[in-house]
Amino acid sequence: MAIDKDIQDLLVIGDSDLLIHQVQGEWAMKNSKIAPYVKFVQRLCKRFRKIEFRHTPRLQNEFTDALATISSMIKHPNTNYIDPVEIYWKEQPAHYSHVEVESDRRPWYFDIKRYLEIRTYPDNATFNQKKAIHRMANNFFPSGETLYRRTSDMGLL
């Protein structure tokens, strides 16, 4: 697409440090299956006046990772045309619309957040409830007023 639009200077951001270094010729290719792809990209690089490759870890690029996951699941019958994906940005995080308020008018995560901030349990909490709050708190990370859930790969939701 960049060639079709006659772009001369290109910044390529990728999440595979290995592939970026192989395309730049800095690292040797041990997997012969990717050699044709790397050589093809190297030929394409010659069509630009300036091309720069930059590595961005997947954990810092969750949006692109989500798009890549979605695109890998789509099977399109006509390989010459792919329907465009429209992306709409929300002014506030979508989870605000879906958080339910408990009967005490506090959000469901109130006890977890309070435990993370000041290490105290609710006054009337049983031993099992305290144990559950402590266990669940290990999966969350507070940042200001926002409580993020940790994923298995240490990403934050």
DSSP file (Angstrom, degrees, kcal/mol; ACC not computed):
  #  RESIDUE AA STRUCTURE BP1 BP2  ACC     N-H-->O    O-->H-N    N-H-->O    O-->H-N    TCO  KAPPA ALPHA  PHI   PSI    X-CA   Y-CA   Z-CA
    1    1 A M     >        0   0    0      0, 0.0     4,-1.8     0, 0.0     6,-0.1   0.000 360.0 360.0 360.0 -39.7    0.0    0.0    0.0
    2    2 A A  T  4> +     0   0    0      1,-0.2     5,-2.6     2,-0.2     4,-0.0   0.884 360.0  48.4 -64.2 -37.2    2.9    2.4    0.8
    3    3 A I  T >45S+     0   0    0      1,-0.2     3,-1.7     3,-0.2    -1,-0.2   0.921 109.2  52.7 -67.7 -43.5    4.4    1.7   -2.6
    4    4 A D  T 345S+     0   0    0      1,-0.3    -2,-0.2     2,-0.1    -1,-0.2   0.827 110.0  48.8 -60.4 -32.0    1.0    2.3   -4.3
    5    5 A K  T 3<5S-     0   0    0     -4,-1.8    -1,-0.3     2,-0.1    -2,-0.2   0.335 113.9-120.6 -91.2   7.2    0.7    5.6   -2.6
    6    6 A D  T < 5 +     0   0    0     -3,-1.7     2,-0.4     1,-0.2    -3,-0.2   0.865  47.2 173.6  57.4  42.0    4.3    6.6   -3.6
    7    7 A I      < -     0   0    0     -5,-2.6    -1,-0.2     1,-0.1     3,-0.1  -0.657  15.5-174.3 -79.8 134.1    5.5    7.0   -0.1
    8    8 A Q        +     0   0    0     -2,-0.4    42,-2.1     1,-0.2    41,-1.1   0.798  69.0  47.5 -99.8 -36.4    9.2    7.6    0.1
    9    9 A D  E    S-a   50   0A   0     40,-0.2     2,-0.4    39,-0.1    -1,-0.2  -0.939  71.4-178.7-111.8 126.5   10.0    7.6    3.8
   10   10 A L  E     -a   51   0A   0     40,-2.5    42,-2.6    -2,-0.5     2,-0.6  -0.981  20.8-159.5-133.3 134.9    8.5    4.7    5.8
   11   11 A L  E     -a   52   0A   0     -2,-0.4     2,-0.6    40,-0.2    42,-0.2  -0.965  14.7-162.6-109.0 120.0    8.5    3.8    9.5
   12   12 A V  E     -a   53   0A   0     40,-3.4    42,-2.9    -2,-0.6     2,-0.6  -0.916   2.3-166.1-106.5 120.1    7.7    0.1   10.1
   13   13 A I  E     +a   54   0A   0     -2,-0.6     2,-0.3    40,-0.2    42,-0.2  -0.927  16.2 170.4-108.9 123.0    6.7   -0.8   13.6
   14   14 A G  E     -a   55   0A   0     40,-2.5    42,-2.7    -2,-0.6    -2,-0.0  -0.917  38.3-143.4-133.0 157.9    6.7   -4.5   14.4
   15   15 A D  S    S+     0   0    0     -2,-0.3     2,-0.8    40,-0.2    43,-0.3   0.381  82.2  84.3-100.3   3.8    6.3   -6.7   17.5
   16   16 A S     >  -     0   0    0      1,-0.2     4,-2.2    41,-0.1     5,-0.2  -0.863  51.2-177.6-109.2 100.7    8.9   -9.3   16.3
   17   17 A D  H  > S+     0   0    0     -2,-0.8     4,-2.3     1,-0.2     5,-0.2   0.873  84.9  57.0 -60.7 -37.7   12.4   -8.2   17.2
   18   18 A L  H  > S+     0   0    0      1,-0.2     4,-2.0     2,-0.2    -1,-0.2   0.943 108.4  44.2 -59.5 -50.6   13.7  -11.4   15.5
   19   19 A L  H  > S+     0   0    0      1,-0.2     4,-2.7     2,-0.2     5,-0.2   0.888 111.3  53.9 -65.3 -38.7   12.1  -10.6   12.1
   20   20 A I  H  X S+     0   0    0     -4,-2.2     4,-1.8     1,-0.2    -1,-0.2   0.937 111.6  44.6 -61.2 -46.0   13.1   -6.9   12.3
   21   21 A H  H  <>S+     0   0    0     -4,-2.3     5,-2.3     1,-0.2     6,-1.3   0.849 113.3  51.4 -68.3 -32.8   16.7   -7.8   12.8
   22   22 A Q  H ><5S+     0   0    0     -4,-2.0     3,-1.1     4,-0.2    -2,-0.2   0.913 109.0  49.7 -69.2 -42.0   16.6  -10.5   10.1
   23   23 A V  H 3<5S+     0   0    0     -4,-2.7    -2,-0.2     1,-0.3    -1,-0.2   0.877 110.2  51.0 -63.6 -37.1   15.1   -8.1    7.6
   24   24 A Q  T 3<5S-     0   0    0     -4,-1.8    -1,-0.3    -5,-0.2    -2,-0.2   0.507 115.1-119.7 -78.5  -3.1   17.8   -5.6    8.4
   25   25 A G  T < 5S+     0   0    0     -3,-1.1    -3,-0.2    -4,-0.2    -2,-0.1   0.627  82.7 117.1  77.1  13.5   20.4   -8.3    7.9
   26   26 A E  S   <S+     0   0    0     -5,-2.3     2,-0.4    -6,-0.2    -4,-0.2   0.786  72.4  41.0 -83.6 -29.1   21.7   -8.0   11.4
   27   27 A W  S    S-     0   0    0     -6,-1.3    -2,-0.2    -9,-0.2     2,-0.1  -0.918  86.1-115.3-121.8 147.3   20.7  -11.6   12.5
   28   28 A A        -     0   0    0     -2,-0.4     2,-0.6     1,-0.1    -6,-0.1  -0.429  27.7-118.2 -76.8 152.7   21.0  -14.8   10.6
   29   29 A M        +     0   0    0      1,-0.2    -1,-0.1    -2,-0.1     3,-0.1  -0.835  33.5 170.4 -94.2 121.1   18.0  -16.8    9.6
   30   30 A K        +     0   0    0     -2,-0.6     2,-0.8     1,-0.1    -1,-0.2   0.683  64.8  72.7 -98.6 -24.0   17.8  -20.3   11.2
   31   31 A N    >   -     0   0    0      1,-0.1     3,-1.1     2,-0.0     4,-0.5  -0.826  64.3-164.8 -95.8 109.1   14.3  -21.0   10.1
   32   32 A S  T 3  S+     0   0    0     -2,-0.8     3,-0.5     1,-0.2    -1,-0.1   0.700  81.2  71.7 -68.0 -18.6   14.3  -21.7    6.3
   33   33 A K  T 3  S+     0   0    0      1,-0.2     4,-0.3     2,-0.1    -1,-0.2   0.821 100.8  43.5 -67.1 -30.5   10.5  -21.3    6.1
   34   34 A I  S <> S+     0   0    0     -3,-1.1     4,-2.5     1,-0.2     3,-0.3   0.556  87.5  93.0 -92.7  -6.7   10.6  -17.6    6.7
   35   35 A A  H  > S+     0   0    0     -3,-0.5     4,-2.6    -4,-0.5     5,-0.2   0.898  84.1  50.9 -55.0 -45.8   13.6  -17.0    4.3
   36   36 A P  H  > S+     0   0    0      0, 0.0     4,-2.0     0, 0.0    -1,-0.2   0.889 111.9  48.4 -60.8 -36.4   11.3  -16.2    1.3
   37   37 A Y  H  > S+     0   0    0     -3,-0.3     4,-2.5    -4,-0.3    -2,-0.2   0.925 111.7  48.2 -68.6 -43.9    9.3  -13.7    3.3
   38   38 A V  H  X S+     0   0    0     -4,-2.5     4,-2.3     1,-0.2    -1,-0.2   0.918 112.9  48.4 -63.0 -43.3   12.4  -11.9    4.7
   39   39 A K  H  X S+     0   0    0     -4,-2.6     4,-2.0    -5,-0.2    -1,-0.2   0.882 110.3  52.1 -64.7 -37.8   14.0  -11.7    1.2
   40   40 A F  H  X S+     0   0    0     -4,-2.0     4,-2.1    -5,-0.2    -2,-0.2   0.927 110.8  47.0 -63.5 -44.8   10.7  -10.4   -0.2
   41   41 A V  H  X S+     0   0    0     -4,-2.5     4,-2.1     1,-0.2    -2,-0.2   0.889 109.7  54.1 -64.5 -38.9   10.6   -7.6    2.4
   42   42 A Q  H  X S+     0   0    0     -4,-2.3     4,-0.8     1,-0.2    -1,-0.2   0.884 108.6  49.1 -63.4 -37.4   14.3   -6.8    1.8
   43   43 A R  H >< S+     0   0    0     -4,-2.0     3,-0.6     1,-0.2     4,-0.3   0.902 110.3  50.9 -66.3 -40.5   13.4   -6.4   -1.9
   44   44 A L  H >< S+     0   0    0     -4,-2.1     3,-1.9     1,-0.2    -2,-0.2   0.866 100.7  63.8 -63.7 -35.8   10.5   -4.1   -1.0
   45   45 A C  H >< S+     0   0    0     -4,-2.1     3,-1.6     1,-0.3    -1,-0.2   0.820  92.5  63.6 -59.1 -31.4   12.8   -2.0    1.2
   46   46 A K  T << S+     0   0    0     -4,-0.8    -1,-0.3    -3,-0.6    -2,-0.2   0.642  90.4  67.5 -69.3 -13.2   14.8   -1.0   -1.9
   47   47 A R  T <  S+     0   0    0     -3,-1.9     2,-0.3    -4,-0.3    -1,-0.3   0.448  91.8  74.8 -86.9   0.2   11.8    0.8   -3.3
   48   48 A F  S <  S-     0   0    0     -3,-1.6     3,-0.2    -4,-0.1   -39,-0.1  -0.865  72.5-141.9-113.5 147.4   11.8    3.4   -0.5
   49   49 A R  S    S+     0   0    0    -41,-1.1     2,-0.4    -2,-0.3   -40,-0.2   0.920  94.3   9.0 -68.4 -44.2   14.2    6.3   -0.1
   50   50 A K  E     +a    9   0A   0    -42,-2.1   -40,-2.5    -3,-0.1     2,-0.4  -0.995  68.4 176.9-140.5 130.9   14.3    5.8    3.6
   51   51 A I  E     -a   10   0A   0     -2,-0.4     2,-0.4   -42,-0.2   -40,-0.2  -0.998   5.6-171.5-136.0 132.8   12.9    3.0    5.7
   52   52 A E  E     -a   11   0A   0    -42,-2.6   -40,-3.4    -2,-0.4     2,-0.4  -0.976   9.5-152.2-125.9 136.3   13.2    2.6    9.4
   53   53 A F  E     -a   12   0A   0     -2,-0.4     2,-0.4   -42,-0.2   -40,-0.2  -0.901  13.5-174.7-108.0 135.4   12.2   -0.5   11.5
   54   54 A R  E     -a   13   0A   0    -42,-2.9   -40,-2.5    -2,-0.4     2,-0.5  -0.996  17.7-137.2-133.0 133.6   11.2   -0.1   15.1
   55   55 A H  E     -a   14   0A   0     -2,-0.4   -40,-0.2   -42,-0.2   -42,-0.1  -0.760  20.1-179.8 -91.4 130.5   10.4   -2.9   17.6
   56   56 A T        -     0   0    0    -42,-2.7     5,-0.1    -2,-0.5    -2,-0.0  -0.982  28.7-124.3-127.2 118.1    7.4   -2.4   19.9
   57   57 A P    >   -     0   0    0      0, 0.0     3,-1.4     0, 0.0     4,-0.3  -0.264  21.5-119.2 -60.4 147.9    6.7   -5.2   22.3
   58   58 A R  G >  S+     0   0    0    -43,-0.3     3,-1.7     1,-0.3     7,-0.2   0.837 111.7  63.4 -57.6 -34.6    3.2   -6.7   22.1
   59   59 A L  G 3  S+     0   0    0      1,-0.3     3,-0.4     2,-0.1    -1,-0.3   0.794 106.5  44.6 -62.9 -25.9    2.4   -5.7   25.7
   60   60 A Q  G <  S+     0   0    0     -3,-1.4    -1,-0.3     1,-0.2    -2,-0.2   0.370 114.7  50.7 -94.9   4.0    2.8   -2.0   24.7
   61   61 A N    <>  +     0   0    0     -3,-1.7     4,-2.1    -4,-0.3    -1,-0.2  -0.312  60.7 145.9-137.7  51.3    0.8   -2.5   21.5
   62   62 A E  H  > S+     0   0    0     -3,-0.4     4,-2.5     1,-0.2     5,-0.2   0.834  71.3  56.8 -63.0 -34.9   -2.4   -4.2   22.6
   63   63 A F  H  > S+     0   0    0      2,-0.2     4,-2.1     1,-0.2    -1,-0.2   0.937 110.0  43.6 -64.2 -46.3   -4.6   -2.5   20.0
   64   64 A T  H  > S+     0   0    0      1,-0.2     4,-2.5     2,-0.2    -1,-0.2   0.889 112.5  53.9 -64.8 -39.5   -2.5   -3.7   17.1
   65   65 A D  H  X S+     0   0    0     -4,-2.1     4,-2.3    -7,-0.2    -2,-0.2   0.900 107.8  50.4 -61.6 -41.1   -2.3   -7.2   18.7
   66   66 A A  H  X S+     0   0    0     -4,-2.5     4,-2.4     2,-0.2    -2,-0.2   0.913 110.9  48.8 -64.0 -42.4   -6.2   -7.2   18.9
   67   67 A L  H  X S+     0   0    0     -4,-2.1     4,-2.7     1,-0.2    -2,-0.2   0.902 110.6  50.9 -63.6 -40.0   -6.5   -6.2   15.3
   68   68 A A  H  X S+     0   0    0     -4,-2.5     4,-1.8     2,-0.2    -2,-0.2   0.900 110.3  49.6 -64.1 -39.9   -4.0   -8.9   14.2
   69   69 A T  H  X S+     0   0    0     -4,-2.3     4,-0.8     2,-0.2    -2,-0.2   0.928 112.5  47.1 -64.1 -44.9   -5.9  -11.5   16.2
   70   70 A I  H >X S+     0   0    0     -4,-2.4     3,-1.0     1,-0.2     4,-0.7   0.923 111.2  51.3 -62.5 -44.2   -9.2  -10.5   14.6
   71   71 A S  H >< S+     0   0    0     -4,-2.7     3,-0.5     1,-0.3    -1,-0.2   0.827 105.0  56.3 -65.9 -30.7   -7.7  -10.5   11.1
   72   72 A S  H 3< S+     0   0    0     -4,-1.8    -1,-0.3     1,-0.2    -2,-0.2   0.712 106.4  51.6 -73.4 -17.6   -6.3  -14.0   11.6
   73   73 A M  H << S+     0   0    0     -3,-1.0     2,-0.5    -4,-0.8    -1,-0.2   0.612  89.9  93.9 -91.8 -13.3   -9.8  -15.3   12.4
   74   74 A I    <<  -     0   0    0     -4,-0.7     2,-0.6    -3,-0.5    -4,-0.0  -0.679  55.5-164.5 -87.3 127.1  -11.5  -13.8    9.3
   75   75 A K        -     0   0    0     -2,-0.5    -3,-0.0     2,-0.0    -2,-0.0  -0.951   8.6-171.2-108.4 118.4  -11.9  -16.0    6.2
   76   76 A H        -     0   0    0     -2,-0.6     5,-0.0     1,-0.1    -2,-0.0  -0.935  19.7-147.3-113.5 130.4  -12.7  -14.0    3.1
   77   77 A P  S    S+     0   0    0      0, 0.0     2,-0.8     0, 0.0    -1,-0.1   0.822  89.2  57.0 -66.4 -30.9  -13.6  -15.8   -0.1
   78   78 A N    >   -     0   0    0      3,-0.2     3,-1.2     1,-0.1     0, 0.0  -0.869  64.2-171.2-106.2 105.8  -12.1  -13.1   -2.4
   79   79 A T  T 3  S+     0   0    0     -2,-0.8    -1,-0.1     1,-0.3     3,-0.1   0.607  81.7  65.6 -73.9  -9.3   -8.4  -12.7   -1.6
   80   80 A N  T 3  S+     0   0    0      1,-0.2     2,-0.4     0, 0.0    -1,-0.3   0.643 107.2  39.6 -84.1 -14.4   -8.2   -9.6   -3.9
   81   81 A Y    <   -     0   0    0     -3,-1.2     2,-0.4    -5,-0.0    -3,-0.2  -0.995  62.5-172.8-139.1 131.6  -10.6   -7.6   -1.7
   82   82 A I        -     0   0    0     -2,-0.4     3,-0.1    -3,-0.1    -3,-0.1  -0.989  32.7-115.0-122.8 130.1  -10.9   -7.4    2.1
   83   83 A D        -     0   0    0     -2,-0.4     2,-0.0     1,-0.1    -2,-0.0  -0.383  39.3-110.5 -60.1 135.6  -13.7   -5.4    3.7
   84   84 A P        -     0   0    0      0, 0.0     2,-0.6     0, 0.0    -1,-0.1  -0.354  23.5-129.4 -67.7 149.9  -12.3   -2.4    5.6
   85   85 A V        -     0   0    0     -3,-0.1     2,-0.5    -2,-0.0    -3,-0.0  -0.900  18.0-148.9-100.9 122.3  -12.5   -2.5    9.4
   86   86 A E        -     0   0    0     -2,-0.6     2,-0.5     2,-0.0     0, 0.0  -0.784  11.4-163.3 -93.6 133.4  -14.0    0.6   10.9
   87   87 A I        -     0   0    0     -2,-0.5     2,-0.5     2,-0.0    -2,-0.0  -0.966   3.2-165.1-121.0 127.4  -12.7    1.6   14.3
   88   88 A Y        -     0   0    0     -2,-0.5     2,-0.4     0, 0.0    -2,-0.0  -0.944  12.5-142.5-113.5 130.5  -14.5    4.0   16.6
   89   89 A W        -     0   0    0     -2,-0.5     2,-0.3     2,-0.0    -2,-0.0  -0.762  14.0-140.7 -91.8 133.9  -12.8    5.6   19.6
   90   90 A K        -     0   0    0     -2,-0.4     4,-0.1     1,-0.1    -1,-0.0  -0.672  10.7-135.4 -90.7 148.9  -14.8    6.1   22.7
   91   91 A E  S    S+     0   0    0     -2,-0.3    -1,-0.1     1,-0.1    -2,-0.0   0.754  93.2  23.5 -73.8 -24.6  -14.4    9.2   24.8
   92   92 A Q  S    S-     0   0    0     -3,-0.0    -1,-0.1     1,-0.0    -2,-0.0  -0.953 104.8 -78.9-136.4 157.3  -14.3    7.1   27.9
   93   93 A P    >   -     0   0    0      0, 0.0     3,-1.3     0, 0.0     4,-0.3  -0.247  37.0-129.3 -57.4 142.8  -13.5    3.5   28.6
   94   94 A A  G >  S+     0   0    0      1,-0.3     3,-1.5     2,-0.2     4,-0.4   0.763 100.1  72.9 -66.6 -26.2  -16.3    1.1   27.6
   95   95 A H  G >> S+     0   0    0      1,-0.3     3,-1.0     2,-0.2     4,-0.7   0.736  81.7  72.5 -65.3 -19.3  -16.2   -0.7   31.0
   96   96 A Y  G <4 S+     0   0    0     -3,-1.3     3,-0.5     1,-0.3    -1,-0.3   0.852  94.7  53.5 -60.1 -32.9  -17.8    2.3   32.6
   97   97 A S  G <4 S+     0   0    0     -3,-1.5    -1,-0.3    -4,-0.3    -2,-0.2   0.669 112.5  42.9 -75.9 -15.8  -21.1    1.4   30.9
   98   98 A H  T <4 S+     0   0    0     -3,-1.0     2,-0.6    -4,-0.4    -1,-0.2   0.374  78.6 112.3-117.3   4.3  -21.1   -2.1   32.3
   99   99 A V     <  -     0   0    0     -4,-0.7     2,-0.2    -3,-0.5    -3,-0.0  -0.695  56.7-146.2 -82.7 122.8  -20.0   -1.9   35.9
  100  100 A E        -     0   0    0     -2,-0.6     8,-1.0     1,-0.0     2,-0.4  -0.607   8.6-128.6 -88.6 150.1  -22.9   -2.8   38.2
  101  101 A V  B     -B  107   0B   0     -2,-0.2    -1,-0.0     6,-0.2     4,-0.0  -0.824  22.0-129.5 -98.7 134.2  -23.4   -1.1   41.5
  102  102 A E    >   -     0   0    0      4,-2.9     3,-2.1    -2,-0.4    -1,-0.1  -0.160  34.5 -93.3 -72.9 173.9  -23.9   -3.4   44.6
  103  103 A S  T 3  S+     0   0    0      1,-0.3    -1,-0.1     2,-0.1    -2,-0.0   0.760 127.0  59.9 -63.3 -24.3  -26.8   -2.9   47.0
  104  104 A D  T 3  S-     0   0    0      2,-0.2    -1,-0.3     1,-0.0    -2,-0.1   0.302 119.2-112.1 -86.1  11.5  -24.5   -0.8   49.2
  105  105 A R  S <  S+     0   0    0     -3,-2.1    -2,-0.1     1,-0.3    -1,-0.0   0.585  81.8 119.1  71.0  13.7  -24.2    1.6   46.2
  106  106 A R  S    S-     0   0    0      1,-0.1    -4,-2.9     2,-0.0    -1,-0.3  -0.801  71.2-102.2-105.8 151.2  -20.5    0.8   45.8
  107  107 A P  B >   -B  101   0B   0      0, 0.0     3,-1.9     0, 0.0     4,-0.3  -0.284  35.9-106.5 -67.9 160.3  -19.0   -0.8   42.7
  108  108 A W  T 3  S+     0   0    0     -8,-1.0     3,-0.3     1,-0.3     4,-0.2   0.747 118.4  52.3 -58.9 -26.3  -18.2   -4.5   42.7
  109  109 A Y  T 3> S+     0   0    0      1,-0.2     4,-2.7     2,-0.1    -1,-0.3   0.367  76.4 105.0 -94.4   4.8  -14.4   -3.9   43.0
  110  110 A F  H <> S+     0   0    0     -3,-1.9     4,-2.6     1,-0.2     5,-0.2   0.897  81.3  46.3 -55.6 -47.6  -14.6   -1.5   46.0
  111  111 A D  H  > S+     0   0    0     -3,-0.3     4,-2.1    -4,-0.3    -1,-0.2   0.865 113.5  49.4 -66.6 -35.9  -13.3   -4.0   48.5
  112  112 A I  H  > S+     0   0    0     -4,-0.2     4,-2.3     2,-0.2    -2,-0.2   0.941 113.1  46.2 -66.3 -47.2  -10.4   -5.1   46.3
  113  113 A K  H  X S+     0   0    0     -4,-2.7     4,-2.1     1,-0.2    -2,-0.2   0.908 112.9  49.8 -62.8 -42.6   -9.4   -1.6   45.5
  114  114 A R  H  X S+     0   0    0     -4,-2.6     4,-2.8    -5,-0.3     6,-0.5   0.902 109.9  51.1 -64.3 -40.6   -9.6   -0.6   49.2
  115  115 A Y  H  X S+     0   0    0     -4,-2.1     4,-1.8     1,-0.2    -1,-0.2   0.916 111.2  48.0 -62.2 -42.5   -7.5   -3.7   50.2
  116  116 A L  H  < S+     0   0    0     -4,-2.3    -1,-0.2     2,-0.2    -2,-0.2   0.853 117.0  43.0 -66.4 -34.2   -4.8   -2.7   47.6
  117  117 A E  H  < S+     0   0    0     -4,-2.1    -2,-0.2    -5,-0.2    -1,-0.2   0.928 137.7   4.3 -79.7 -46.7   -4.7    0.9   48.7
  118  118 A I  H  < S-     0   0    0     -4,-2.8    -3,-0.2    -5,-0.2    -2,-0.2   0.314  90.4-121.3-127.8   8.4   -4.7    0.6   52.5
  119  119 A R     <  +     0   0    0     -4,-1.8     2,-0.3    -5,-0.5    -4,-0.2   0.847  67.0 129.4  55.5  41.4   -4.6   -3.2   53.2
  120  120 A T        -     0   0    0     -6,-0.5    -1,-0.2    -9,-0.1    -2,-0.2  -0.946  47.0-143.3-125.3 150.6   -7.9   -3.4   55.2
  121  121 A Y        -     0   0    0     -2,-0.3     9,-0.1     1,-0.1    -9,-0.0  -0.603  40.4 -80.5 -99.8 164.3  -10.9   -5.6   54.8
  122  122 A P    >   -     0   0    0      0, 0.0     3,-1.6     0, 0.0    -1,-0.1  -0.350  43.9-116.4 -60.8 149.2  -14.5   -4.7   55.3
  123  123 A D  T 3  S+     0   0    0      1,-0.3    -2,-0.1    -3,-0.1     0, 0.0   0.864 112.6  41.5 -57.8 -39.9  -15.5   -4.6   59.0
  124  124 A N  T 3  S+     0   0    0      2,-0.0    -1,-0.3     0, 0.0     2,-0.2   0.200  84.6 132.6 -96.8  16.8  -18.1   -7.5   58.7
  125  125 A A    <   -     0   0    0     -3,-1.6     2,-0.1     1,-0.1    -4,-0.1  -0.469  49.5-135.9 -74.2 136.5  -16.0   -9.7   56.3
  126  126 A T     >  -     0   0    0     -2,-0.2     4,-2.4     1,-0.1     5,-0.2  -0.298  30.4 -99.3 -79.2 171.7  -15.7  -13.4   57.2
  127  127 A F  H  > S+     0   0    0      1,-0.2     4,-2.3     2,-0.2     5,-0.1   0.919 125.5  48.8 -58.4 -44.9  -12.4  -15.3   57.1
  128  128 A N  H  > S+     0   0    0      1,-0.2     4,-2.2     2,-0.2    -1,-0.2   0.874 110.3  50.7 -65.1 -38.1  -13.4  -16.8   53.7
  129  129 A Q  H  > S+     0   0    0      2,-0.2     4,-2.5     1,-0.2    -1,-0.2   0.902 110.5  49.5 -66.4 -40.6  -14.4  -13.4   52.3
  130  130 A K  H  X S+     0   0    0     -4,-2.4     4,-2.5     2,-0.2    -2,-0.2   0.914 110.9  50.1 -62.6 -42.2  -11.0  -11.9   53.4
  131  131 A K  H  X S+     0   0    0     -4,-2.3     4,-2.4    -5,-0.2    -2,-0.2   0.901 111.2  48.8 -62.7 -41.3   -9.2  -14.8   51.8
  132  132 A A  H  X S+     0   0    0     -4,-2.2     4,-2.8     2,-0.2     5,-0.2   0.907 111.3  49.1 -66.4 -42.4  -11.2  -14.2   48.5
  133  133 A I  H  X S+     0   0    0     -4,-2.5     4,-2.3     2,-0.2    -2,-0.2   0.924 112.2  48.6 -62.7 -44.1  -10.4  -10.5   48.5
  134  134 A H  H  X S+     0   0    0     -4,-2.5     4,-0.8     2,-0.2    -2,-0.2   0.919 113.4  47.1 -61.7 -43.9   -6.7  -11.2   49.2
  135  135 A R  H >< S+     0   0    0     -4,-2.4     3,-0.6     1,-0.2     4,-0.3   0.919 114.4  46.0 -64.7 -44.8   -6.6  -13.8   46.3
  136  136 A M  H >< S+     0   0    0     -4,-2.8     3,-1.8     1,-0.2    -1,-0.2   0.841 102.9  64.7 -68.3 -32.4   -8.5  -11.5   43.9
  137  137 A A  H >< S+     0   0    0     -4,-2.3     3,-1.5     1,-0.3    -1,-0.2   0.791  90.1  67.0 -62.2 -27.2   -6.3   -8.5   44.8
  138  138 A N  T << S+     0   0    0     -4,-0.8    -1,-0.3    -3,-0.6    -2,-0.2   0.720  98.9  52.8 -65.1 -19.6   -3.3  -10.4   43.3
  139  139 A N  T <  S+     0   0    0     -3,-1.8    11,-3.3    -4,-0.3     2,-0.3   0.343 102.2  72.5 -97.4   5.7   -4.9  -10.1   39.9
  140  140 A F  E <   -C  149   0C   0     -3,-1.5     9,-0.2     9,-0.3     7,-0.0  -0.871  56.8-160.6-125.5 156.7   -5.4   -6.3   40.0
  141  141 A F  E     -C  148   0C   0      7,-3.1     7,-3.0    -2,-0.3     2,-0.3  -0.976  15.7-143.7-135.8 118.3   -3.2   -3.2   39.8
  142  142 A P  E     +C  147   0C   0      0, 0.0     2,-0.3     0, 0.0     5,-0.2  -0.632  20.0 174.2 -84.6 140.1   -4.4    0.2   41.1
  143  143 A S  E >   -C  146   0C   0      3,-3.0     3,-2.0    -2,-0.3     2,-0.3  -0.809  63.7 -57.6-143.4 100.0   -3.4    3.3   39.2
  144  144 A G  T 3  S-     0   0    0     -2,-0.3    -1,-0.1     1,-0.3     0, 0.0  -0.505 119.8 -18.3  65.3-126.5   -5.0    6.5   40.6
  145  145 A E  T 3  S+     0   0    0     -2,-0.3     2,-0.4    -3,-0.1    -1,-0.3   0.495 122.8  89.7 -88.1  -5.0   -8.7    6.0   40.4
  146  146 A T  E <   -C  143   0C   0     -3,-2.0    -3,-3.0     2,-0.0     2,-0.6  -0.758  60.6-155.4-101.1 139.8   -8.5    3.2   37.9
  147  147 A L  E     -C  142   0C   0     -2,-0.4     2,-0.3    -5,-0.2   -34,-0.0  -0.960  14.2-161.6-113.2 117.6   -8.2   -0.5   38.8
  148  148 A Y  E     -C  141   0C   0     -7,-3.0    -7,-3.1    -2,-0.6     2,-0.5  -0.776  12.2-135.2-100.7 142.3   -6.6   -2.6   36.1
  149  149 A R  E     -C  140   0C   0     -2,-0.3     8,-3.0    -9,-0.2     2,-0.3  -0.829  21.2-130.5 -95.0 133.4   -6.8   -6.4   35.9
  150  150 A R  B     -D  156   0D   0    -11,-3.3     6,-0.2    -2,-0.5     2,-0.1  -0.632  17.3-145.6 -81.4 136.5   -3.6   -8.3   35.1
  151  151 A T    >   -     0   0    0      4,-2.7     3,-1.9    -2,-0.3    -1,-0.0  -0.447  34.0 -96.7 -90.5 174.0   -3.6  -10.8   32.4
  152  152 A S  T 3  S+     0   0    0      1,-0.3    -1,-0.1    -2,-0.1    -2,-0.0   0.791 127.8  50.9 -63.0 -27.6   -1.6  -14.0   32.5
  153  153 A D  T 3  S-     0   0    0    -94,-0.0    -1,-0.3     2,-0.0     3,-0.1   0.151 124.6-104.1 -95.5  19.9    1.2  -12.4   30.4
  154  154 A M  S <  S+     0   0    0     -3,-1.9    -2,-0.1     1,-0.2     2,-0.1   0.616  75.2 142.0  69.1  16.6    1.2   -9.4   32.8
  155  155 A G        -     0   0    0      1,-0.0    -4,-2.7     2,-0.0     2,-0.4  -0.399  48.9-122.3 -74.6 165.1   -0.7   -7.1   30.4
  156  156 A L  B      D  150   0D   0    -97,-0.2    -6,-0.2    -6,-0.2   -16,-0.1  -0.945 360.0 360.0-118.0 132.6   -3.3   -4.8   32.0
  157  157 A L              0   0    0     -8,-3.0    -7,-0.1    -2,-0.4    -1,-0.1   0.350 360.0 360.0-107.5 360.0   -7.0   -4.6   31.2
